[in-house]
């Protein structure tokens, strides 16, 4: 493990690097105590958690890292796919190397799905989950880059709202993104993606710095589409035993919330909180609200643990 690029000394600005599974990952760490590890979603990197590290780090060990291929890590090879399983393996390895297991995992969007899959495959490294609108598309469309007809038909019967939402996302977001990628227009592709998952109003409010973060990570959208979705079943999710806090944005597009709002019915130890003035980037839109939720949640778990 080597430390690099330190700006302003220790704390949230101390950028470090760790090598796991033959890839170098940048991360930041603040505080001490139980580990709270933040996992970002698409067109994002560790910078998305800038509003969480210091506040959470006052009462816990807050760690945010950039997943493989995300800024400022090495970019993905052009034309390669980016499946989710290596991201799960990276997270587990990072937890072990940093002596942060078991950890409270906090994930947004695609990062939330990574956290969910980690709890399914490696429950021993997960103390709790805080999930911001993880897209349950594998349960609706099946695994792989293309919908599986059998899974889709079954889901349409059992989960019509979520299934219709997945189809809408495919038509309005994924298909135009794929067309933009074929034209080599990554700028248009990430903007289509942002409008689809955040909504037009939220995109209009993005700062130049946030737009640049999306631009810095836009190449991963094509790679994620190539890989498709990981294998995941309702039985897998129902077997999760970790206490879970589900956080959603009151201003998220309806198709986005439809893909995550049925999660409380699957996870046994789950409660859901909707943040009124937030969109899909819930932790960025209302950092104080989300920080208080996370701190109260892990504090309550700590009291229950110490109480027996």
C-alpha positions as CSV (number, residue, x, y, z in Angstrom):
1,X,0.0,0.0,0.0
2,X,1.5,3.4,-1.0
3,X,0.4,6.9,-0.3
4,X,0.3,9.3,-3.3
5,X,-0.7,12.8,-4.3
6,X,-1.3,14.2,-0.8
7,X,-2.9,17.7,-1.0
8,X,-3.2,19.6,2.3
9,X,-2.0,16.9,4.6
10,X,-4.1,14.3,6.3
11,X,-7.9,13.9,6.5
12,X,-10.3,13.9,3.6
13,X,-7.7,15.3,1.1
14,X,-5.2,12.5,1.8
15,X,-5.4,10.4,-1.3
16,X,-3.9,6.9,-0.9
17,X,-3.5,3.8,-3.1
18,X,-3.9,0.2,-2.4
19,X,-3.3,-2.8,-4.8
20,X,-5.8,-5.6,-4.7
21,X,-6.4,-8.3,-7.4
22,X,-3.7,-6.7,-9.5
23,X,-5.3,-3.3,-9.8
24,X,-4.4,-0.1,-8.0
25,X,-7.3,1.7,-6.3
26,X,-7.4,5.2,-5.0
27,X,-9.1,5.8,-1.6
28,X,-9.5,8.3,1.2
29,X,-9.9,7.5,4.9
30,X,-11.0,9.7,7.8
31,X,-11.5,8.8,11.5
32,X,-11.4,5.6,13.5
33,X,-13.7,2.9,14.9
34,X,-16.1,0.7,13.0
35,X,-15.4,0.9,9.3
36,X,-18.0,2.6,7.0
37,X,-17.0,2.0,3.4
38,X,-18.6,4.0,0.6
39,X,-19.1,2.4,-2.9
40,X,-19.9,4.8,-5.7
41,X,-22.2,4.2,-8.7
42,X,-21.8,4.8,-12.4
43,X,-20.2,8.0,-13.9
44,X,-18.9,8.6,-10.4
45,X,-15.8,8.0,-8.3
46,X,-14.7,8.6,-4.7
47,X,-15.3,12.4,-5.1
48,X,-19.0,11.7,-4.9
49,X,-18.7,11.0,-1.2
50,X,-16.9,14.3,-0.3
51,X,-19.8,15.4,1.8
52,X,-19.8,12.2,3.8
53,X,-16.1,11.5,4.8
54,X,-15.5,14.2,7.4
55,X,-19.0,14.1,9.1
56,X,-19.0,10.3,9.2
57,X,-15.4,10.2,10.2
58,X,-16.1,12.1,13.4
59,X,-17.7,9.0,14.8
60,X,-16.4,6.1,12.7
61,X,-13.7,5.1,10.2
62,X,-14.9,6.4,6.9
63,X,-13.4,5.0,3.7
64,X,-14.3,6.0,0.2
65,X,-12.5,4.4,-2.8
66,X,-12.7,4.6,-6.6
67,X,-13.6,1.3,-8.1
68,X,-11.4,-0.2,-10.8
69,X,-11.3,1.9,-13.9
70,X,-12.9,4.9,-12.2
71,X,-11.0,8.2,-11.8
72,X,-8.1,8.5,-10.9
73,X,-7.4,4.8,-11.5
74,X,-6.2,3.4,-14.7
75,X,-8.9,3.5,-17.4
76,X,-10.4,0.4,-18.9
77,X,-9.0,-1.0,-22.1
78,X,-11.0,0.3,-25.1
79,X,-13.5,-2.4,-26.2
80,X,-13.4,-4.3,-23.0
81,X,-16.4,-5.3,-20.8
82,X,-16.8,-4.4,-17.2
83,X,-18.7,-7.1,-15.3
84,X,-19.7,-6.6,-11.7
85,X,-18.1,-9.7,-10.1
86,X,-14.5,-8.2,-10.1
87,X,-15.9,-5.1,-8.3
88,X,-17.3,-7.4,-5.6
89,X,-13.9,-9.2,-5.4
90,X,-12.1,-5.9,-5.2
91,X,-14.3,-4.7,-2.3
92,X,-13.9,-7.8,-0.3
93,X,-10.1,-7.7,-0.9
94,X,-9.9,-4.1,0.1
95,X,-11.8,-4.8,3.3
96,X,-9.4,-7.5,4.2
97,X,-6.2,-5.6,3.4
98,X,-7.3,-2.5,5.2
99,X,-8.4,-4.6,8.2
100,X,-11.9,-3.1,7.8
101,X,-14.0,-6.3,7.9
102,X,-16.8,-6.6,8.8
103,X,-17.8,-3.1,7.5
104,X,-20.9,-1.0,7.2
105,X,-21.3,-0.8,3.4
106,X,-22.9,2.3,1.9
107,X,-23.6,2.2,-1.8
108,X,-25.3,4.4,-4.4
109,X,-27.0,3.0,-7.5
110,X,-24.6,0.5,-9.2
111,X,-22.5,0.7,-6.1
112,X,-25.5,-0.3,-4.0
113,X,-25.9,-3.4,-6.2
114,X,-22.3,-4.2,-5.7
115,X,-22.8,-4.0,-1.9
116,X,-25.9,-6.1,-2.2
117,X,-24.1,-8.8,-4.2
118,X,-21.2,-8.7,-1.6
119,X,-23.7,-9.4,1.2
120,X,-25.0,-12.3,-0.8
121,X,-21.6,-13.8,-1.7
122,X,-19.5,-12.8,1.3
123,X,-21.9,-12.1,4.3
124,X,-18.9,-12.4,6.7
125,X,-17.5,-9.1,5.6
126,X,-20.7,-7.1,5.9
127,X,-21.8,-5.6,9.2
128,X,-24.7,-3.7,7.7
129,X,-25.9,-2.2,4.4
130,X,-27.0,1.3,3.5
131,X,-28.3,1.2,-0.1
132,X,-29.3,4.2,-2.2
133,X,-31.7,3.0,-5.0
134,X,-29.8,-0.1,-6.2
135,X,-31.2,-1.1,-9.6
136,X,-32.6,-4.6,-9.3
137,X,-32.5,-5.1,-13.0
138,X,-30.9,-8.7,-12.8
139,X,-34.1,-9.8,-11.0
140,X,-36.2,-8.4,-13.8
141,X,-34.2,-9.0,-16.9
142,X,-31.9,-11.8,-15.9
143,X,-28.1,-12.0,-16.1
144,X,-26.0,-10.9,-19.0
145,X,-26.1,-8.1,-21.5
146,X,-29.5,-8.9,-23.0
147,X,-32.9,-9.6,-21.4
148,X,-33.7,-13.2,-20.9
149,X,-37.3,-13.8,-22.2
150,X,-38.2,-16.3,-19.5
151,X,-37.1,-14.1,-16.7
152,X,-38.8,-11.1,-18.2
153,X,-42.1,-12.8,-18.7
154,X,-42.1,-14.2,-15.2
155,X,-41.2,-10.8,-13.8
156,X,-43.9,-9.1,-15.8
157,X,-46.5,-11.4,-14.1
158,X,-45.1,-11.1,-10.6
159,X,-43.6,-7.6,-10.6
160,X,-45.3,-5.6,-13.3
161,X,-44.4,-2.1,-12.0
162,X,-40.7,-2.9,-11.8
163,X,-40.7,-4.8,-15.1
164,X,-42.4,-2.0,-17.0
165,X,-39.9,0.4,-15.4
166,X,-37.0,-1.7,-16.6
167,X,-38.4,-1.7,-20.2
168,X,-38.9,2.1,-20.1
169,X,-35.2,2.5,-18.9
170,X,-34.1,0.3,-21.8
171,X,-36.0,2.2,-24.4
172,X,-35.5,5.7,-23.1
173,X,-32.0,5.4,-21.7
174,X,-30.0,2.3,-22.7
175,X,-31.0,2.3,-26.3
176,X,-30.1,6.0,-26.9
177,X,-26.8,5.5,-25.0
178,X,-25.9,2.5,-27.2
179,X,-26.6,4.6,-30.3
180,X,-24.5,7.4,-29.0
181,X,-21.7,5.0,-28.3
182,X,-21.8,3.6,-31.8
183,X,-21.3,7.1,-33.0
184,X,-18.4,7.6,-30.7
185,X,-20.2,10.3,-28.8
186,X,-19.5,9.6,-25.1
187,X,-20.5,13.1,-24.1
188,X,-24.1,12.5,-25.4
189,X,-24.1,9.0,-23.9
190,X,-23.4,10.1,-20.3
191,X,-25.9,13.0,-20.6
192,X,-28.6,10.6,-21.7
193,X,-27.7,8.3,-18.8
194,X,-27.8,11.2,-16.4
195,X,-31.2,12.4,-17.6
196,X,-32.6,8.8,-17.3
197,X,-31.4,8.2,-13.7
198,X,-31.4,11.7,-12.2
199,X,-34.2,13.4,-14.1
200,X,-33.9,16.5,-16.3
201,X,-34.3,19.0,-13.3
202,X,-31.5,17.3,-11.4
203,X,-29.2,17.3,-14.5
204,X,-29.9,21.0,-14.9
205,X,-28.6,21.6,-11.4
206,X,-25.3,19.8,-11.8
207,X,-22.3,21.9,-11.1
208,X,-19.4,22.1,-13.6
209,X,-17.3,20.0,-11.2
210,X,-20.0,17.3,-11.0
211,X,-20.3,17.2,-14.8
212,X,-16.5,16.8,-15.0
213,X,-16.7,13.9,-12.7
214,X,-19.2,12.2,-15.0
215,X,-17.1,13.0,-18.0
216,X,-14.0,11.5,-16.3
217,X,-15.9,8.2,-15.9
218,X,-18.0,8.2,-19.0
219,X,-16.0,5.4,-20.7
220,X,-17.3,2.9,-18.1
221,X,-20.9,3.2,-19.3
222,X,-20.2,1.4,-22.6
223,X,-18.1,-1.3,-20.7
224,X,-20.9,-1.9,-18.2
225,X,-23.5,-2.3,-21.0
226,X,-21.2,-4.8,-22.7
227,X,-21.0,-6.9,-19.6
228,X,-24.7,-6.7,-18.6
229,X,-26.0,-7.7,-15.2
230,X,-24.7,-10.3,-12.7
231,X,-26.6,-13.4,-11.7
232,X,-28.9,-12.6,-8.8
233,X,-32.2,-14.2,-7.7
234,X,-34.9,-13.1,-5.2
235,X,-33.9,-16.1,-3.0
236,X,-30.3,-14.7,-2.9
237,X,-31.6,-11.3,-1.7
238,X,-34.0,-12.9,0.8
239,X,-31.1,-14.8,2.4
240,X,-29.3,-11.5,3.3
241,X,-29.2,-11.3,7.1
242,X,-27.4,-8.0,7.5
243,X,-29.4,-5.0,8.9
244,X,-30.3,-2.8,5.9
245,X,-31.2,0.8,5.5
246,X,-32.8,1.6,2.2
247,X,-32.5,5.3,1.2
248,X,-34.4,6.7,-1.8
249,X,-34.8,10.2,-3.3
250,X,-38.2,11.9,-3.3
251,X,-37.4,13.5,-6.6
252,X,-35.9,10.5,-8.3
253,X,-37.5,9.5,-11.6
254,X,-40.5,7.1,-11.1
255,X,-38.8,4.5,-13.3
256,X,-35.7,4.5,-11.0
257,X,-37.7,4.2,-7.7
258,X,-39.8,1.4,-9.2
259,X,-36.6,-0.6,-9.6
260,X,-35.7,-0.4,-6.0
261,X,-38.9,0.2,-4.0
262,X,-39.7,-3.5,-3.8
263,X,-36.4,-4.3,-2.1
264,X,-38.0,-3.8,1.4
265,X,-40.3,-6.8,0.7
266,X,-37.2,-9.0,0.0
267,X,-34.7,-8.1,2.7
268,X,-35.7,-9.4,6.1
269,X,-34.0,-6.7,8.2
270,X,-34.7,-3.7,6.1
271,X,-36.3,-0.3,6.7
272,X,-36.8,2.4,4.1
273,X,-36.4,6.2,4.3
274,X,-37.3,8.6,1.5
275,X,-35.3,11.9,1.4
276,X,-37.8,14.5,0.1
277,X,-35.6,16.9,-1.8
278,X,-33.2,14.5,-3.3
279,X,-32.8,12.7,-6.6
280,X,-30.9,9.5,-7.4
281,X,-27.6,11.0,-6.0
282,X,-29.3,11.1,-2.6
283,X,-26.1,11.7,-0.6
284,X,-25.0,14.6,-2.7
285,X,-28.4,16.3,-2.9
286,X,-29.0,16.3,0.9
287,X,-25.7,15.3,2.6
288,X,-26.7,16.5,6.1
289,X,-29.9,14.4,6.1
290,X,-28.1,11.3,4.7
291,X,-25.2,11.6,7.1
292,X,-27.5,11.8,10.1
293,X,-29.3,8.7,8.8
294,X,-26.1,6.7,8.5
295,X,-24.7,7.8,11.8
296,X,-28.0,7.1,13.7
297,X,-28.3,3.7,11.9
298,X,-24.8,2.5,12.8
299,X,-25.0,3.9,16.3
300,X,-28.3,2.0,16.9
301,X,-26.6,-1.2,15.7
302,X,-23.7,-0.6,18.0
303,X,-26.0,-0.1,21.0
304,X,-27.8,-3.3,20.1
305,X,-24.6,-5.2,19.8
306,X,-23.2,-4.0,23.1
307,X,-26.6,-4.7,24.7
308,X,-26.3,-8.3,23.9
